[in-house]
Every structure is written in C-alpha cells, then in structure tokens.
Amino acid sequence: MKEKSSIQEIEQRFDKDVARFSNLDTGQLTTLDAKFNMELITEGILRTHPNVEHVLDIGCGAGNYDISLLHRK
C-alpha cells in the first residue's frame, strides 16, 4: 500500500494542474468539445446579460469560463 502524499506533494500536483487547466487553448482537450462548449456558454451569458459586471463562479475549475467571459466583453 502506498503512503499518503505529503502536503508539499499535493501542492506541487495542484500547481501543475492549475497551470495545465488554465490554458484556454489546451487545458480542457480531454473533453472533445470543451473549447466549443466554453465559447457557446460564454456567448449565451453575453446574449442574456450584455451588460454583465459581476460573475460568481462556484466550482472546482480554473475559472476558464470567467476568463473567457472577460476576454469577450
């Protein structure tokens, strides 16, 4: 049985994942249509709320939808 990871090992893995998933072009390539879905959802938000000023992101991602939304405003 493998020993539990140390706090430092967990932090290092997390930091690598954040860097990987924060890249809007490649971060979600494991999901076939992830880039398309992000653009579609961002477009939907902007069409229904064209003057959006605040976004509450509750999730465990890297904030890619928020970043996409900011770049489209």
PDB file of N, CA, C and O in Angstrom, chain B, residues numbered from 101:
ATOM      1  N   MET B 101       0.842  -1.182   0.000  1.00  0.00           N
ATOM      2  CA  MET B 101       0.000   0.000   0.000  1.00  0.00           C
ATOM      3  C   MET B 101       0.884   1.240   0.000  1.00  0.00           C
ATOM      4  O   MET B 101       1.868   1.312   0.735  1.00  0.00           O
ATOM      5  N   LYS B 102       0.532   2.195  -0.812  1.00  0.00           N
ATOM      6  CA  LYS B 102       1.307   3.430  -0.943  1.00  0.00           C
ATOM      7  C   LYS B 102       1.042   4.366   0.237  1.00  0.00           C
ATOM      8  O   LYS B 102      -0.081   4.472   0.731  1.00  0.00           O
ATOM      9  N   GLU B 103       2.105   5.039   0.670  1.00  0.00           N
ATOM     10  CA  GLU B 103       1.952   6.028   1.728  1.00  0.00           C
ATOM     11  C   GLU B 103       1.153   7.224   1.216  1.00  0.00           C
ATOM     12  O   GLU B 103       1.100   7.487   0.015  1.00  0.00           O
ATOM     13  N   LYS B 104       0.548   7.923   2.132  1.00  0.00           N
ATOM     14  CA  LYS B 104      -0.180   9.139   1.770  1.00  0.00           C
ATOM     15  C   LYS B 104       0.791  10.181   1.254  1.00  0.00           C
ATOM     16  O   LYS B 104       1.946  10.234   1.678  1.00  0.00           O
ATOM     17  N   SER B 105       0.322  11.000   0.345  1.00  0.00           N
ATOM     18  CA  SER B 105       1.138  12.101  -0.177  1.00  0.00           C
ATOM     19  C   SER B 105       1.337  13.144   0.904  1.00  0.00           C
ATOM     20  O   SER B 105       0.474  13.363   1.754  1.00  0.00           O
ATOM     21  N   SER B 106       2.484  13.774   0.852  1.00  0.00           N
ATOM     22  CA  SER B 106       2.740  14.872   1.787  1.00  0.00           C
ATOM     23  C   SER B 106       1.999  16.114   1.301  1.00  0.00           C
ATOM     24  O   SER B 106       1.566  16.178   0.150  1.00  0.00           O
ATOM     25  N   ILE B 107       1.858  17.084   2.172  1.00  0.00           N
ATOM     26  CA  ILE B 107       1.217  18.353   1.795  1.00  0.00           C
ATOM     27  C   ILE B 107       1.982  18.974   0.628  1.00  0.00           C
ATOM     28  O   ILE B 107       1.372  19.492  -0.308  1.00  0.00           O
ATOM     29  N   GLN B 108       3.297  18.925   0.679  1.00  0.00           N
ATOM     30  CA  GLN B 108       4.122  19.510  -0.394  1.00  0.00           C
ATOM     31  C   GLN B 108       3.868  18.798  -1.723  1.00  0.00           C
ATOM     32  O   GLN B 108       3.774  19.458  -2.758  1.00  0.00           O
ATOM     33  N   GLU B 109       3.756  17.478  -1.719  1.00  0.00           N
ATOM     34  CA  GLU B 109       3.481  16.730  -2.951  1.00  0.00           C
ATOM     35  C   GLU B 109       2.101  17.090  -3.511  1.00  0.00           C
ATOM     36  O   GLU B 109       1.936  17.245  -4.722  1.00  0.00           O
ATOM     37  N   ILE B 110       1.137  17.217  -2.642  1.00  0.00           N
ATOM     38  CA  ILE B 110      -0.220  17.595  -3.076  1.00  0.00           C
ATOM     39  C   ILE B 110      -0.197  18.994  -3.683  1.00  0.00           C
ATOM     40  O   ILE B 110      -0.801  19.217  -4.732  1.00  0.00           O
ATOM     41  N   GLU B 111       0.485  19.933  -3.044  1.00  0.00           N
ATOM     42  CA  GLU B 111       0.588  21.299  -3.567  1.00  0.00           C
ATOM     43  C   GLU B 111       1.256  21.317  -4.932  1.00  0.00           C
ATOM     44  O   GLU B 111       0.813  22.043  -5.822  1.00  0.00           O
ATOM     45  N   GLN B 112       2.304  20.539  -5.114  1.00  0.00           N
ATOM     46  CA  GLN B 112       3.004  20.501  -6.401  1.00  0.00           C
ATOM     47  C   GLN B 112       2.103  19.956  -7.497  1.00  0.00           C
ATOM     48  O   GLN B 112       2.084  20.496  -8.604  1.00  0.00           O
ATOM     49  N   ARG B 113       1.348  18.883  -7.205  1.00  0.00           N
ATOM     50  CA  ARG B 113       0.418  18.336  -8.202  1.00  0.00           C
ATOM     51  C   ARG B 113      -0.664  19.350  -8.541  1.00  0.00           C
ATOM     52  O   ARG B 113      -1.009  19.532  -9.708  1.00  0.00           O
ATOM     53  N   PHE B 114      -1.200  20.011  -7.515  1.00  0.00           N
ATOM     54  CA  PHE B 114      -2.248  21.004  -7.730  1.00  0.00           C
ATOM     55  C   PHE B 114      -1.733  22.151  -8.604  1.00  0.00           C
ATOM     56  O   PHE B 114      -2.414  22.576  -9.537  1.00  0.00           O
ATOM     57  N   ASP B 115      -0.530  22.652  -8.300  1.00  0.00           N
ATOM     58  CA  ASP B 115       0.039  23.752  -9.073  1.00  0.00           C
ATOM     59  C   ASP B 115       0.207  23.368 -10.539  1.00  0.00           C
ATOM     60  O   ASP B 115      -0.056  24.186 -11.421  1.00  0.00           O
ATOM     61  N   LYS B 116       0.637  22.145 -10.814  1.00  0.00           N
ATOM     62  CA  LYS B 116       0.782  21.689 -12.203  1.00  0.00           C
ATOM     63  C   LYS B 116      -0.579  21.623 -12.887  1.00  0.00           C
ATOM     64  O   LYS B 116      -0.712  22.013 -14.047  1.00  0.00           O
ATOM     65  N   ASP B 117      -1.597  21.128 -12.167  1.00  0.00           N
ATOM     66  CA  ASP B 117      -2.930  21.034 -12.751  1.00  0.00           C
ATOM     67  C   ASP B 117      -3.517  22.404 -13.045  1.00  0.00           C
ATOM     68  O   ASP B 117      -4.154  22.593 -14.081  1.00  0.00           O
ATOM     69  N   VAL B 118      -3.313  23.363 -12.148  1.00  0.00           N
ATOM     70  CA  VAL B 118      -3.831  24.716 -12.371  1.00  0.00           C
ATOM     71  C   VAL B 118      -3.191  25.303 -13.618  1.00  0.00           C
ATOM     72  O   VAL B 118      -3.882  25.890 -14.450  1.00  0.00           O
ATOM     73  N   ALA B 119      -1.884  25.153 -13.757  1.00  0.00           N
ATOM     74  CA  ALA B 119      -1.192  25.671 -14.946  1.00  0.00           C
ATOM     75  C   ALA B 119      -1.730  25.006 -16.204  1.00  0.00           C
ATOM     76  O   ALA B 119      -1.922  25.671 -17.222  1.00  0.00           O
ATOM     77  N   ARG B 120      -1.973  23.707 -16.144  1.00  0.00           N
ATOM     78  CA  ARG B 120      -2.453  22.970 -17.321  1.00  0.00           C
ATOM     79  C   ARG B 120      -3.884  23.366 -17.676  1.00  0.00           C
ATOM     80  O   ARG B 120      -4.173  23.634 -18.842  1.00  0.00           O
ATOM     81  N   PHE B 121      -4.778  23.406 -16.702  1.00  0.00           N
ATOM     82  CA  PHE B 121      -6.181  23.692 -16.985  1.00  0.00           C
ATOM     83  C   PHE B 121      -6.463  25.169 -17.209  1.00  0.00           C
ATOM     84  O   PHE B 121      -7.514  25.515 -17.748  1.00  0.00           O
ATOM     85  N   SER B 122      -5.552  26.045 -16.808  1.00  0.00           N
ATOM     86  CA  SER B 122      -5.747  27.478 -17.013  1.00  0.00           C
ATOM     87  C   SER B 122      -5.476  27.898 -18.447  1.00  0.00           C
ATOM     88  O   SER B 122      -5.862  28.996 -18.849  1.00  0.00           O
ATOM     89  N   ASN B 123      -4.830  27.062 -19.213  1.00  0.00           N
ATOM     90  CA  ASN B 123      -4.560  27.361 -20.615  1.00  0.00           C
ATOM     91  C   ASN B 123      -5.856  27.164 -21.399  1.00  0.00           C
ATOM     92  O   ASN B 123      -6.310  26.033 -21.570  1.00  0.00           O
ATOM     93  N   LEU B 124      -6.448  28.246 -21.869  1.00  0.00           N
ATOM     94  CA  LEU B 124      -7.753  28.164 -22.538  1.00  0.00           C
ATOM     95  C   LEU B 124      -7.713  27.370 -23.828  1.00  0.00           C
ATOM     96  O   LEU B 124      -8.737  26.829 -24.244  1.00  0.00           O
ATOM     97  N   ASP B 125      -6.552  27.285 -24.477  1.00  0.00           N
ATOM     98  CA  ASP B 125      -6.465  26.571 -25.749  1.00  0.00           C
ATOM     99  C   ASP B 125      -6.271  25.069 -25.573  1.00  0.00           C
ATOM    100  O   ASP B 125      -6.734  24.288 -26.404  1.00  0.00           O
ATOM    101  N   THR B 126      -5.603  24.660 -24.516  1.00  0.00           N
ATOM    102  CA  THR B 126      -5.289  23.238 -24.373  1.00  0.00           C
ATOM    103  C   THR B 126      -5.767  22.628 -23.069  1.00  0.00           C
ATOM    104  O   THR B 126      -5.745  21.405 -22.928  1.00  0.00           O
ATOM    105  N   GLY B 127      -6.189  23.421 -22.128  1.00  0.00           N
ATOM    106  CA  GLY B 127      -6.483  22.931 -20.795  1.00  0.00           C
ATOM    107  C   GLY B 127      -7.572  21.890 -20.691  1.00  0.00           C
ATOM    108  O   GLY B 127      -7.513  21.035 -19.807  1.00  0.00           O
ATOM    109  N   GLN B 128      -8.555  21.927 -21.553  1.00  0.00           N
ATOM    110  CA  GLN B 128      -9.678  21.000 -21.455  1.00  0.00           C
ATOM    111  C   GLN B 128      -9.759  20.069 -22.662  1.00  0.00           C
ATOM    112  O   GLN B 128     -10.848  19.607 -23.004  1.00  0.00           O
ATOM    113  N   LEU B 129      -8.652  19.790 -23.301  1.00  0.00           N
ATOM    114  CA  LEU B 129      -8.689  18.966 -24.506  1.00  0.00           C
ATOM    115  C   LEU B 129      -9.114  17.527 -24.252  1.00  0.00           C
ATOM    116  O   LEU B 129      -9.413  16.800 -25.199  1.00  0.00           O
ATOM    117  N   THR B 130      -9.145  17.107 -22.998  1.00  0.00           N
ATOM    118  CA  THR B 130      -9.599  15.756 -22.720  1.00  0.00           C
ATOM    119  C   THR B 130     -11.089  15.620 -22.978  1.00  0.00           C
ATOM    120  O   THR B 130     -11.583  14.510 -23.180  1.00  0.00           O
ATOM    121  N   THR B 131     -11.803  16.720 -22.976  1.00  0.00           N
ATOM    122  CA  THR B 131     -13.222  16.714 -23.335  1.00  0.00           C
ATOM    123  C   THR B 131     -13.309  17.167 -24.784  1.00  0.00           C
ATOM    124  O   THR B 131     -12.850  18.256 -25.127  1.00  0.00           O
ATOM    125  N   LEU B 132     -13.891  16.340 -25.624  1.00  0.00           N
ATOM    126  CA  LEU B 132     -13.859  16.545 -27.060  1.00  0.00           C
ATOM    127  C   LEU B 132     -14.249  17.950 -27.492  1.00  0.00           C
ATOM    128  O   LEU B 132     -13.534  18.567 -28.282  1.00  0.00           O
ATOM    129  N   ASP B 133     -15.353  18.466 -26.999  1.00  0.00           N
ATOM    130  CA  ASP B 133     -15.866  19.759 -27.445  1.00  0.00           C
ATOM    131  C   ASP B 133     -15.721  20.848 -26.393  1.00  0.00           C
ATOM    132  O   ASP B 133     -16.488  21.811 -26.410  1.00  0.00           O
ATOM    133  N   ALA B 134     -14.773  20.731 -25.487  1.00  0.00           N
ATOM    134  CA  ALA B 134     -14.675  21.658 -24.360  1.00  0.00           C
ATOM    135  C   ALA B 134     -14.509  23.103 -24.813  1.00  0.00           C
ATOM    136  O   ALA B 134     -15.186  23.985 -24.284  1.00  0.00           O
ATOM    137  N   LYS B 135     -13.637  23.371 -25.765  1.00  0.00           N
ATOM    138  CA  LYS B 135     -13.413  24.745 -26.241  1.00  0.00           C
ATOM    139  C   LYS B 135     -14.707  25.290 -26.859  1.00  0.00           C
ATOM    140  O   LYS B 135     -15.097  26.427 -26.592  1.00  0.00           O
ATOM    141  N   PHE B 136     -15.361  24.480 -27.675  1.00  0.00           N
ATOM    142  CA  PHE B 136     -16.619  24.883 -28.294  1.00  0.00           C
ATOM    143  C   PHE B 136     -17.678  25.157 -27.223  1.00  0.00           C
ATOM    144  O   PHE B 136     -18.394  26.155 -27.298  1.00  0.00           O
ATOM    145  N   ASN B 137     -17.774  24.272 -26.229  1.00  0.00           N
ATOM    146  CA  ASN B 137     -18.759  24.449 -25.154  1.00  0.00           C
ATOM    147  C   ASN B 137     -18.498  25.726 -24.373  1.00  0.00           C
ATOM    148  O   ASN B 137     -19.435  26.447 -24.031  1.00  0.00           O
ATOM    149  N   MET B 138     -17.228  26.012 -24.086  1.00  0.00           N
ATOM    150  CA  MET B 138     -16.894  27.220 -23.336  1.00  0.00           C
ATOM    151  C   MET B 138     -17.315  28.463 -24.127  1.00  0.00           C
ATOM    152  O   MET B 138     -17.874  29.403 -23.561  1.00  0.00           O
ATOM    153  N   GLU B 139     -17.048  28.463 -25.420  1.00  0.00           N
ATOM    154  CA  GLU B 139     -17.434  29.607 -26.254  1.00  0.00           C
ATOM    155  C   GLU B 139     -18.949  29.727 -26.339  1.00  0.00           C
ATOM    156  O   GLU B 139     -19.485  30.835 -26.296  1.00  0.00           O
ATOM    157  N   LEU B 140     -19.639  28.608 -26.458  1.00  0.00           N
ATOM    158  CA  LEU B 140     -21.099  28.606 -26.542  1.00  0.00           C
ATOM    159  C   LEU B 140     -21.730  29.144 -25.255  1.00  0.00           C
ATOM    160  O   LEU B 140     -22.648  29.962 -25.304  1.00  0.00           O
ATOM    161  N   ILE B 141     -21.240  28.686 -24.119  1.00  0.00           N
ATOM    162  CA  ILE B 141     -21.778  29.148 -22.831  1.00  0.00           C
ATOM    163  C   ILE B 141     -21.457  30.621 -22.620  1.00  0.00           C
ATOM    164  O   ILE B 141     -22.303  31.382 -22.150  1.00  0.00           O
ATOM    165  N   THR B 142     -20.240  31.024 -22.967  1.00  0.00           N
ATOM    166  CA  THR B 142     -19.859  32.433 -22.838  1.00  0.00           C
ATOM    167  C   THR B 142     -20.756  33.308 -23.708  1.00  0.00           C
ATOM    168  O   THR B 142     -21.222  34.358 -23.266  1.00  0.00           O
ATOM    169  N   GLU B 143     -20.991  32.884 -24.917  1.00  0.00           N
ATOM    170  CA  GLU B 143     -21.867  33.637 -25.825  1.00  0.00           C
ATOM    171  C   GLU B 143     -23.282  33.721 -25.262  1.00  0.00           C
ATOM    172  O   GLU B 143     -23.921  34.770 -25.343  1.00  0.00           O
ATOM    173  N   GLY B 144     -23.775  32.623 -24.690  1.00  0.00           N
ATOM    174  CA  GLY B 144     -25.109  32.615 -24.094  1.00  0.00           C
ATOM    175  C   GLY B 144     -25.221  33.590 -22.935  1.00  0.00           C
ATOM    176  O   GLY B 144     -26.225  34.289 -22.796  1.00  0.00           O
ATOM    177  N   ILE B 145     -24.191  33.634 -22.109  1.00  0.00           N
ATOM    178  CA  ILE B 145     -24.189  34.576 -20.983  1.00  0.00           C
ATOM    179  C   ILE B 145     -24.234  36.005 -21.503  1.00  0.00           C
ATOM    180  O   ILE B 145     -25.011  36.822 -21.009  1.00  0.00           O
ATOM    181  N   LEU B 146     -23.414  36.309 -22.485  1.00  0.00           N
ATOM    182  CA  LEU B 146     -23.357  37.684 -23.003  1.00  0.00           C
ATOM    183  C   LEU B 146     -24.640  38.091 -23.723  1.00  0.00           C
ATOM    184  O   LEU B 146     -25.031  39.258 -23.679  1.00  0.00           O
ATOM    185  N   ARG B 147     -25.292  37.148 -24.378  1.00  0.00           N
ATOM    186  CA  ARG B 147     -26.548  37.486 -25.050  1.00  0.00           C
ATOM    187  C   ARG B 147     -27.678  37.730 -24.063  1.00  0.00           C
ATOM    188  O   ARG B 147     -28.526  38.592 -24.291  1.00  0.00           O
ATOM    189  N   THR B 148     -27.696  36.982 -22.976  1.00  0.00           N
ATOM    190  CA  THR B 148     -28.769  37.171 -21.998  1.00  0.00           C
ATOM    191  C   THR B 148     -28.457  38.282 -20.998  1.00  0.00           C
ATOM    192  O   THR B 148     -29.367  38.857 -20.401  1.00  0.00           O
ATOM    193  N   HIS B 149     -27.181  38.579 -20.817  1.00  0.00           N
ATOM    194  CA  HIS B 149     -26.755  39.626 -19.876  1.00  0.00           C
ATOM    195  C   HIS B 149     -25.650  40.465 -20.529  1.00  0.00           C
ATOM    196  O   HIS B 149     -24.493  40.386 -20.117  1.00  0.00           O
ATOM    197  N   PRO B 150     -25.996  41.265 -21.540  1.00  0.00           N
ATOM    198  CA  PRO B 150     -24.963  42.002 -22.279  1.00  0.00           C
ATOM    199  C   PRO B 150     -24.176  43.000 -21.441  1.00  0.00           C
ATOM    200  O   PRO B 150     -23.054  43.350 -21.804  1.00  0.00           O
ATOM    201  N   ASN B 151     -24.725  43.456 -20.353  1.00  0.00           N
ATOM    202  CA  ASN B 151     -24.035  44.428 -19.501  1.00  0.00           C
ATOM    203  C   ASN B 151     -23.531  43.812 -18.205  1.00  0.00           C
ATOM    204  O   ASN B 151     -23.402  44.500 -17.193  1.00  0.00           O
ATOM    205  N   VAL B 152     -23.247  42.514 -18.236  1.00  0.00           N
ATOM    206  CA  VAL B 152     -22.809  41.813 -17.026  1.00  0.00           C
ATOM    207  C   VAL B 152     -21.543  42.470 -16.463  1.00  0.00           C
ATOM    208  O   VAL B 152     -20.597  42.768 -17.193  1.00  0.00           O
ATOM    209  N   GLU B 153     -21.557  42.682 -15.165  1.00  0.00           N
ATOM    210  CA  GLU B 153     -20.405  43.288 -14.496  1.00  0.00           C
ATOM    211  C   GLU B 153     -19.835  42.380 -13.413  1.00  0.00           C
ATOM    212  O   GLU B 153     -18.667  42.511 -13.046  1.00  0.00           O
ATOM    213  N   HIS B 154     -20.647  41.466 -12.903  1.00  0.00           N
ATOM    214  CA  HIS B 154     -20.197  40.586 -11.822  1.00  0.00           C
ATOM    215  C   HIS B 154     -20.563  39.147 -12.169  1.00  0.00           C
ATOM    216  O   HIS B 154     -21.635  38.871 -12.708  1.00  0.00           O
ATOM    217  N   VAL B 155     -19.645  38.241 -11.847  1.00  0.00           N
ATOM    218  CA  VAL B 155     -19.885  36.819 -12.055  1.00  0.00           C
ATOM    219  C   VAL B 155     -19.461  36.077 -10.801  1.00  0.00           C
ATOM    220  O   VAL B 155     -18.374  36.310 -10.271  1.00  0.00           O
ATOM    221  N   LEU B 156     -20.303  35.200 -10.334  1.00  0.00           N
ATOM    222  CA  LEU B 156     -19.965  34.341  -9.206  1.00  0.00           C
ATOM    223  C   LEU B 156     -19.708  32.955  -9.768  1.00  0.00           C
ATOM    224  O   LEU B 156     -20.620  32.306 -10.282  1.00  0.00           O
ATOM    225  N   ASP B 157     -18.483  32.509  -9.671  1.00  0.00           N
ATOM    226  CA  ASP B 157     -18.093  31.194 -10.168  1.00  0.00           C
ATOM    227  C   ASP B 157     -17.947  30.260  -8.980  1.00  0.00           C
ATOM    228  O   ASP B 157     -17.035  30.408  -8.166  1.00  0.00           O
ATOM    229  N   ILE B 158     -18.850  29.302  -8.891  1.00  0.00           N
ATOM    230  CA  ILE B 158     -18.785  28.325  -7.815  1.00  0.00           C
ATOM    231  C   ILE B 158     -18.481  26.983  -8.466  1.00  0.00           C
ATOM    232  O   ILE B 158     -19.332  26.396  -9.135  1.00  0.00           O
ATOM    233  N   GLY B 159     -17.278  26.513  -8.267  1.00  0.00           N
ATOM    234  CA  GLY B 159     -16.893  25.250  -8.870  1.00  0.00           C
ATOM    235  C   GLY B 159     -15.467  24.898  -8.504  1.00  0.00           C
ATOM    236  O   GLY B 159     -14.827  25.575  -7.699  1.00  0.00           O
ATOM    237  N   CYS B 160     -14.990  23.848  -9.097  1.00  0.00           N
ATOM    238  CA  CYS B 160     -13.635  23.401  -8.778  1.00  0.00           C
ATOM    239  C   CYS B 160     -12.756  23.432 -10.015  1.00  0.00           C
ATOM    240  O   CYS B 160     -11.877  22.586 -10.181  1.00  0.00           O
ATOM    241  N   GLY B 161     -12.986  24.391 -10.869  1.00  0.00           N
ATOM    242  CA  GLY B 161     -12.157  24.517 -12.061  1.00  0.00           C
ATOM    243  C   GLY B 161     -11.152  25.642 -11.913  1.00  0.00           C
ATOM    244  O   GLY B 161     -10.918  26.156 -10.820  1.00  0.00           O
ATOM    245  N   ALA B 162     -10.571  26.006 -13.030  1.00  0.00           N
ATOM    246  CA  ALA B 162      -9.539  27.049 -13.031  1.00  0.00           C
ATOM    247  C   ALA B 162     -10.109  28.417 -13.382  1.00  0.00           C
ATOM    248  O   ALA B 162      -9.356  29.374 -13.561  1.00  0.00           O
ATOM    249  N   GLY B 163     -11.432  28.519 -13.482  1.00  0.00           N
ATOM    250  CA  GLY B 163     -12.044  29.804 -13.814  1.00  0.00           C
ATOM    251  C   GLY B 163     -12.013  30.116 -15.300  1.00  0.00           C
ATOM    252  O   GLY B 163     -12.078  31.283 -15.686  1.00  0.00           O
ATOM    253  N   ASN B 164     -11.915  29.093 -16.139  1.00  0.00           N
ATOM    254  CA  ASN B 164     -11.804  29.323 -17.579  1.00  0.00           C
ATOM    255  C   ASN B 164     -13.019  30.025 -18.171  1.00  0.00           C
ATOM    256  O   ASN B 164     -12.878  30.843 -19.080  1.00  0.00           O
ATOM    257  N   TYR B 165     -14.205  29.717 -17.669  1.00  0.00           N
ATOM    258  CA  TYR B 165     -15.401  30.391 -18.188  1.00  0.00           C
ATOM    259  C   TYR B 165     -15.366  31.874 -17.849  1.00  0.00           C
ATOM    260  O   TYR B 165     -15.742  32.711 -18.670  1.00  0.00           O
ATOM    261  N   ASP B 166     -14.919  32.196 -16.656  1.00  0.00           N
ATOM    262  CA  ASP B 166     -14.817  33.601 -16.260  1.00  0.00           C
ATOM    263  C   ASP B 166     -13.790  34.326 -17.116  1.00  0.00           C
ATOM    264  O   ASP B 166     -14.028  35.449 -17.561  1.00  0.00           O
ATOM    265  N   ILE B 167     -12.659  33.693 -17.343  1.00  0.00           N
ATOM    266  CA  ILE B 167     -11.616  34.305 -18.173  1.00  0.00           C
ATOM    267  C   ILE B 167     -12.115  34.502 -19.587  1.00  0.00           C
ATOM    268  O   ILE B 167     -11.887  35.552 -20.188  1.00  0.00           O
ATOM    269  N   SER B 168     -12.793  33.503 -20.126  1.00  0.00           N
ATOM    270  CA  SER B 168     -13.362  33.616 -21.467  1.00  0.00           C
ATOM    271  C   SER B 168     -14.362  34.769 -21.538  1.00  0.00           C
ATOM    272  O   SER B 168     -14.384  35.524 -22.510  1.00  0.00           O
ATOM    273  N   LEU B 169     -15.182  34.895 -20.505  1.00  0.00           N
ATOM    274  CA  LEU B 169     -16.176  35.956 -20.452  1.00  0.00           C
ATOM    275  C   LEU B 169     -15.493  37.334 -20.408  1.00  0.00           C
ATOM    276  O   LEU B 169     -15.911  38.256 -21.107  1.00  0.00           O
ATOM    277  N   LEU B 170     -14.465  37.466 -19.604  1.00  0.00           N
ATOM    278  CA  LEU B 170     -13.738  38.727 -19.527  1.00  0.00           C
ATOM    279  C   LEU B 170     -13.100  39.114 -20.858  1.00  0.00           C
ATOM    280  O   LEU B 170     -13.070  40.290 -21.222  1.00  0.00           O
ATOM    281  N   HIS B 171     -12.595  38.128 -21.571  1.00  0.00           N
ATOM    282  CA  HIS B 171     -11.949  38.402 -22.865  1.00  0.00           C
ATOM    283  C   HIS B 171     -12.960  38.800 -23.929  1.00  0.00           C
ATOM    284  O   HIS B 171     -12.593  39.460 -24.901  1.00  0.00           O
ATOM    285  N   ARG B 172     -14.224  38.417 -23.770  1.00  0.00           N
ATOM    286  CA  ARG B 172     -15.254  38.702 -24.768  1.00  0.00           C
ATOM    287  C   ARG B 172     -15.956  40.037 -24.526  1.00  0.00           C
ATOM    288  O   ARG B 172     -16.624  40.544 -25.427  1.00  0.00           O
ATOM    289  N   LYS B 173     -15.823  40.610 -23.348  1.00  0.00           N
ATOM    290  CA  LYS B 173     -16.511  41.867 -23.028  1.00  0.00           C
ATOM    291  C   LYS B 173     -15.880  43.026 -23.751  1.00  0.00           C
ATOM    292  O   LYS B 173     -16.327  44.164 -23.603  1.00  0.00           O
TER     293      LYS B 173
END
